[in-house]
């Protein structure tokens, strides 16, 4: 909220409790113009993997989607996925517990999205809202629709930015590690209870040291390219400095389920039993 207020916008922090006990922080950016009650345009923005609500407000106001929507009279809500820096609390678990990290994007679709969207609709008294997702943010709303078909009736517009439903053609070098995900699991767990890039002092120092634009920004950008694939044309080098203060949490249990998708060209929903439910999304 400090970033938002520093750019001249009014924001609020709200907290949503999921059925399995996670406490999710969602950020509201109030519209710049007055809208009569019951006539507001409500929009929810959900970030992708290795990200947070910061992604919608990092740049200048005229380059940040969250601010652009607020300037156009939208009631803007920003989500933070469970386990991220801003949603790392639980009713009876803490991040030091291994059980805290026993989740993946299927739980996000089953619990987080419906709880968050219904909270927003009830709070604003709106009948429907627009949903804008990036990457994993699209994946989890599709999982939500599969688990809770009724949720489709509360969405008047779904905008999918780089949706992570088909992963077979991604260019990220990390795809070649996917077949060995189970093999490296013990190594990952040796570093912690599921938090692959913990948001501690060491990681904050490394991010600050590596990601300064006047230092060695190519190191910081290449770390991103390793995961997301090489795309220097669409990288805002000036914004790399912000990465030094935004340390995202990488979750090993969560990443393993992402790895399972690489050999396939459709979205696979894994339950906790022996059956596999498959939803094919045509792009």
C-alpha positions in Angstrom: 0.0 0.0 0.0 3.0 2.3 0.5 3.9 2.0 -3.2 0.3 2.8 -4.2 -0.1 5.8 -1.8 3.3 7.2 -3.0 1.9 7.5 -6.5 -1.2 9.5 -5.3 -3.7 6.7 -5.1 -5.9 5.6 -2.2 -5.7 1.9 -1.2 -7.0 -0.5 1.4 -5.7 -3.9 2.7 -8.3 -6.6 3.1 -7.9 -10.2 4.4 -9.7 -13.3 3.2 -9.7 -16.6 5.1 -9.9 -19.7 2.9 -11.7 -22.9 3.9 -8.3 -24.6 4.5 -7.1 -21.8 6.8 -4.9 -19.6 4.7 -5.1 -15.8 5.3 -4.8 -14.0 1.9 -4.0 -10.3 1.7 -5.8 -8.5 -1.1 -5.3 -4.9 -2.0 -8.0 -2.5 -3.1 -7.2 0.7 -5.2 -10.1 3.1 -5.1 -11.2 4.6 -8.3 -10.1 8.2 -9.1 -13.6 9.3 -10.0 -16.9 9.1 -8.1 -19.2 6.3 -9.0 -22.7 5.9 -7.7 -23.2 2.9 -5.3 -24.3 -0.2 -7.2 -22.9 1.1 -10.5 -19.2 0.7 -9.8 -17.1 -1.4 -12.2 -15.2 -4.0 -10.2 -12.1 -5.7 -11.5 -9.8 -8.3 -9.9 -6.2 -8.7 -11.0 -4.4 -12.0 -10.3 -0.6 -12.2 -10.7 1.4 -15.1 -12.1 4.1 -17.4 -10.8 7.0 -15.9 -8.8 5.0 -12.6 -8.5 2.8 -10.6 -6.3 0.3 -7.7 -6.4 3.3 -5.5 -7.0 3.3 -6.5 -10.6 0.3 -4.3 -11.3 1.7 -1.1 -9.7 5.5 -1.3 -10.2 5.8 1.1 -13.1 4.7 4.7 -13.6 1.0 5.3 -13.2 0.4 5.5 -16.9 2.4 2.2 -17.4 0.8 0.2 -14.5 -2.5 -1.6 -15.2 -3.7 -1.2 -11.7 -3.5 2.6 -11.9 -4.7 2.8 -15.4 -7.9 1.0 -14.4 -8.4 3.2 -11.3 -8.0 6.3 -13.5 -10.8 4.9 -15.7 -13.2 4.7 -12.7 -12.7 1.0 -11.9 -12.8 -0.4 -8.4 -9.5 -2.3 -8.6 -8.6 -5.4 -6.4 -5.2 -7.0 -6.5 -4.8 -10.6 -5.4 -1.8 -12.3 -3.6 -1.4 -16.0 -4.0 -1.1 -18.2 -0.9 2.5 -18.6 0.2 3.6 -15.3 -1.3 5.3 -12.5 0.7 1.9 -10.9 1.4 -0.2 -14.0 2.0 2.1 -16.2 4.2 -0.2 -16.5 7.2 -2.4 -19.3 8.3 -5.0 -19.9 11.1 -3.0 -22.7 12.8 0.2 -23.3 10.7 3.2 -21.1 10.2 5.7 -21.0 7.3 8.2 -23.1 9.3 5.8 -26.0 9.2 6.2 -28.4 6.3 2.4 -28.8 6.2 2.1 -25.1 5.4 3.7 -25.7 2.0 1.7 -28.8 1.1 -0.3 -27.1 -1.7 -0.2 -26.2 -5.3 -2.3 -24.3 -7.9 -5.1 -26.8 -7.6 -5.8 -25.6 -4.0 -5.5 -22.0 -5.2 -8.3 -22.7 -7.7 -10.4 -24.7 -5.2 -10.1 -22.5 -2.2 -8.4 -19.1 -2.8 -10.1 -17.8 -5.9 -13.7 -18.5 -4.9 -13.1 -17.1 -1.3 -11.5 -14.0 -2.7 -14.0 -13.3 -5.4 -17.0 -13.8 -3.1 -15.5 -11.5 -0.5 -15.0 -8.8 -3.1 -18.6 -9.2 -4.5 -20.1 -9.1 -1.0 -18.0 -6.1 0.1 -18.8 -4.0 -3.0 -22.4 -5.3 -3.4 -21.6 -5.9 -7.0 -23.3 -8.7 -8.9 -20.3 -9.5 -11.1 -16.8 -8.5 -11.7 -14.1 -8.6 -14.4 -11.1 -10.9 -14.0 -7.7 -10.2 -15.4 -5.1 -13.0 -14.9 -1.5 -13.3 -15.9 0.1 -16.7 -16.5 -0.7 -18.7 -13.4 -3.5 -16.2 -12.6 -5.3 -17.6 -15.6 -4.5 -21.2 -14.7 -6.1 -21.0 -11.2 -9.3 -19.3 -12.4 -9.7 -22.2 -14.9 -9.2 -24.6 -12.1 -11.8 -22.7 -10.1 -14.3 -23.0 -13.0 -13.7 -26.7 -13.2 -14.1 -27.2 -9.4 -16.9 -24.7 -8.9 -18.8 -24.1 -12.2 -21.2 -21.7 -10.5 -18.3 -19.2 -10.2 -18.5 -18.6 -14.0 -21.8 -16.8 -13.4 -20.0 -14.1 -11.3 -17.6 -13.2 -14.0 -18.7 -10.8 -16.7 -15.3 -10.6 -18.5 -12.2 -12.8 -18.2 -9.0 -11.4 -19.8 -6.2 -14.0 -20.0 -2.7 -12.5 -20.3 -0.1 -15.2 -21.4 -2.3 -17.9 -19.9 -0.4 -20.9 -18.4 -2.7 -23.7 -19.7 -0.5 -25.0 -22.5 3.2 -25.4 -21.4 4.5 -27.8 -24.0 6.0 -25.1 -26.2 7.6 -22.8 -23.6 11.2 -21.8 -24.3 12.4 -21.6 -20.7 15.7 -23.5 -20.1 14.1 -24.8 -16.9 11.8 -27.1 -18.9 14.8 -29.4 -19.3 15.0 -29.9 -15.6 11.3 -30.9 -15.4 11.9 -34.7 -15.9 14.2 -34.6 -12.9 11.8 -32.8 -10.5 11.3 -35.8 -8.3 15.0 -36.5 -8.2 15.9 -33.0 -7.0 13.1 -32.8 -4.4 15.3 -34.0 -1.5 17.9 -31.3 -2.4 15.2 -28.6 -2.5 13.8 -29.7 0.9 17.2 -29.6 2.4 17.1 -25.8 2.0 13.8 -25.5 3.8 10.2 -26.7 4.3 9.1 -26.0 0.8 10.1 -22.3 0.4 12.5 -22.5 -2.5 13.6 -18.8 -2.4 12.9 -17.8 1.2 12.3 -14.1 1.7 15.1 -13.7 4.3 18.0 -11.3 4.8 20.4 -13.3 2.6 17.9 -13.3 -0.3 17.2 -9.6 0.2 20.9 -8.8 0.1 21.5 -10.9 -3.0 18.6 -9.4 -4.8 19.7 -5.9 -3.9 23.3 -6.7 -4.9 22.5 -8.4 -8.2 19.6 -6.3 -9.5 20.9 -2.7 -9.3 20.7 -1.2 -12.8 24.1 0.4 -12.4 25.6 -2.8 -11.1 25.2 -6.0 -13.1 21.5 -6.0 -14.2 22.1 -8.7 -16.8 22.6 -11.2 -13.9 19.2 -10.3 -12.5 17.5 -10.4 -15.9 19.1 -13.8 -16.7 17.7 -15.3 -13.5 14.2 -14.3 -14.8 15.0 -15.6 -18.3 16.0 -19.0 -16.8 12.5 -19.4 -15.5 10.3 -17.5 -17.9 12.4 -17.8 -21.1 14.6 -15.3 -22.9 12.7 -12.1 -23.9 15.0 -9.1 -23.6 12.8 -7.0 -26.0 10.0 -6.9 -23.4 12.2 -6.4 -20.3 12.0 -3.0 -18.7 15.6 -2.7 -17.5 14.7 0.5 -15.5 12.2 -1.5 -13.4 14.9 -4.1 -12.5 15.8 -2.0 -9.5 12.4 -2.6 -8.0 13.2 -6.3 -8.0 15.7 -5.7 -5.2 12.9 -4.7 -2.8 10.3 -7.2 -4.0 11.4 -10.7 -3.1 9.0 -13.3 -4.3 8.6 -16.7 -2.7 9.3 -19.8 -4.9 7.6 -22.9 -3.5 9.0 -26.3 -4.3 5.9 -28.4 -3.8 4.0 -26.0 -6.0 6.7 -26.0 -8.7 6.7 -29.8 -8.9 3.1 -29.8 -10.0 3.9 -27.2 -12.7 6.8 -29.5 -13.9 4.3 -32.3 -14.4 2.6 -30.2 -17.1 5.5 -29.9 -19.4 5.1 -33.1 -21.4 1.4 -32.3 -22.0 -0.5 -29.8 -24.1 -3.5 -29.4 -21.7 -4.2 -28.4 -18.2 -4.1 -31.3 -15.8 -6.0 -31.0 -12.5 -4.5 -33.4 -9.9 -6.5 -34.4 -6.9 -5.2 -36.0 -3.8 -6.3 -39.5 -4.7 -5.6 -41.9 -7.6 -7.8 -40.3 -10.2 -6.7 -37.5 -12.6 -9.2 -35.0 -13.8 -8.3 -33.3 -17.1 -9.7 -30.1 -18.5 -8.6 -29.2 -22.0 -8.5 -25.5 -22.8 -8.5 -24.5 -26.5 -6.6 -21.3 -27.1 
